[in-house]
Amino acid sequence: MDVPKHRANRTTSLRDASDSSKMEGTGSWDAIEWTKIEPIARFVSHANLDFLIEAEQVVAEGHGVVLVNTDDAGTLMVTNFRLIFLSEGTRKVISLGAIPLATIEKFNKMVVKVQSNSRHVDKTPAQRLLQVIGKDMRILVFSFRPRTKQRRVVFDALLRCTKPARLWDLYAFASGPSRFNNTTPLVRLLDEYCRLLCLGSFRASIDIIENGSYTLSNDLWRISSVNSNYTMCQSYPFALVVPKIISDDEVLQACSFRARSRLPVVSWCHPLTGAVVARSSQPLVGLMMNMRSNMDEKLVAALCSKLDNGSRRKLYIVDARPRKNALANGAMGGGSESSSNYFQSEVVFLGIDNIHAMRDSFVRLREYMDTHGRTSSDGMSSFLRQGGSTWGGGNLSSMSASVSTLGDSGWLLHVQNVLAGAAWIAARVAMENASVLVHCSDGWDRTSQLVSLANLLLDPYYRTFTGFQALVEKDWLAFGHPFSDRVGMPSVSGTGSMAFELSRQPSAGNFSSSPGRQSSGTFSSQPPASSHSHNSNNYSPIFLQWVDCVSQLLRMYPFAFQFSAAFLVDFIDCMLSCRFGNFLCNSEKERQQCNVFEACGCLWVYLADLRTSEGGSHVHYNPFYDPLKHNGPLLPPAAALAPTLWPQFHLRWACPEEAQAGEIEAQCRKILIKCSEMQKGKEMAERKAKEVTNSMESLNAELRREKQLNSSSMNMAKSMSKENMAIKRAIQSMGCKVHVSGSGECTVDIESNPDILCCSSRKESNSTVRDDKTDLPVSVLVTADDVDGNSGIVRVCETLCPFGSGGGGCRWPNGGCAQLGSQYVGLKANFDAFDQLSIDDSYFKSE
């Protein structure tokens, strides 16, 4: 999509007008001069909406709308999948204004009432605004034409489409699997279990799952089917890895001592040492912290297999909560373990805050980015805020205040706490060969963050594309992170009221609580309008925070990950958009009940298809990845765990230029692309060189054959010359004289017999030496005045042929060497005949 450009046909930009209005003592929002916007079409032809994806349909439209963030005018469309802003000038989608409906956290109708110090009544109508707040760090404000009902049409459409009555009213079900068909993750989970247990020869399938023949094991651990029907624990997967010495009956007894029956199970095991990372929920020890379970203690003790020296392995029980929170949960029946009840164990509290603190922190971070970014939802640049125009958005004190505000959000501190906790867990497993049991309250938020990050640090496989998918599907999806509640989508229970509520915002009279947004204009709420928000008890960006932690590790270890930060951004966008079915519902059981895997498309297939389109040069690939450099665990020291803003995600809307922090990565990718092109050119040149070499070898072989034929012909010519000399001497030995003329004619005079006038031999002057010896005939013509019958022939034969029999017979009757014509007697002899004759050796002797 094109970067949004400011409209050239606007007489006064929103920002310039706001400055001028301040000098006149009027409000800044009355500067939008609607009458000076060129008229545009009242509708957009749906036939040309090639930017719509499959099964996406336009539900409502607003025309002449201004995107306040970029001061662009255009058309605002609501589809069954997203909100789209179409630029009036380019007729293309502005990426900032295109947000999936599921990514919208809340939206509000706002009214701007303009103050005026003039005595005359200000007849300028109040501005109608629509504020859209996204879960992906963007805050959008759209301004609508006054005295129209377009804002109401768009707002009502958003209410209907962002709050579906049922789960299957989501776009993911409307679009279907399309070409991104999904396979059941149950098979992939079993394959991952078998990889962890080093059962490489086993391959899972639906048939194996249905007949229950997947209960495999190694020396220490086994795959249990005790939860195959989700009767023991509804939020756990159908298959669990438990100690081999613990039976299914003991597992059923132990689960009753843990919150929501989420008993301790293995998440990852070291293939050599036998140390494990296990997970569970909090124990139900009660207010007095004195409740115990023998089966739970036995199960936890079984996680600590013996070391090679025979000693017992140490166990760390990691409680992700602050200690005071764990004690407070005891009043509701929960609590934490006592190290005295669990053999050779140590209880550690990490002090990570709950989902409510994370949600509030994210809100403050988003407001900070919108307030202090280059452009924001109030249509003013940070360069012009705080009454100054110096670099950085004002004077030094205002800059320091903005940095302080970032720290006050607490987001980076929370990220650091999660990273430090995961690094500590990984170090205990890798350096001490200890086993670690991790839990929080329910074991599906902070526990999922810590366990999956620790696994990512311990196992290089999880730092690849396929491994990352296996990690997310195992520790987040299979183990029941409530995505519907945390992301804010309707659950299987039906109406969607769990995730949404309609209420008036108490702060609707203020556009923002940020101090940098004060202007002479005032914002007032519109009583009839209601706003849209999430249930504060459920929504929280827990999974987004985990992906942020992964991006921090990628920044610290750029050679250790096969995927790039761009992949993480696309991944989290797909998850938030709910375009695919992978992250719908709250558990594996619910997704099975809704048949999500067959009814919806697959996020993993979609991302893999993007990478396949460009191969190794795709932006999802990390150009620095070196699997040999970090083929073991990553154990960052505490001093290295200093997180920063994730520019590709946090800054992409408020500071788009600074969001391109991966410039070095982009340059490296360009170099790799050039190297790839050069490699292809080299391979093509090598193929051509090989073809030329093969052609040369073929020509050389042909030349050698020609030389052999030439040599054979020369030898044959020498042989024939030798034979001709022998014939000449033979004829001369009979008293004949041979005369050879320059024209090639050979005349033989026979002096001893007066009856023979002449014998002549002729060779064709233009003949060439051939393999067929019949091409060199020798003819002897004999004439006589009175030759009668065959006597002349006989005489000629006896004269010329020394092998005639004494009785006038011929010893070579089948040679065909004499024939009688009408007047002449001809004697024909060819080289084949001479080859078969036994000529006297004396003929070939030198004179």
Disulfide bonds with the S-S distance in Angstrom:
none
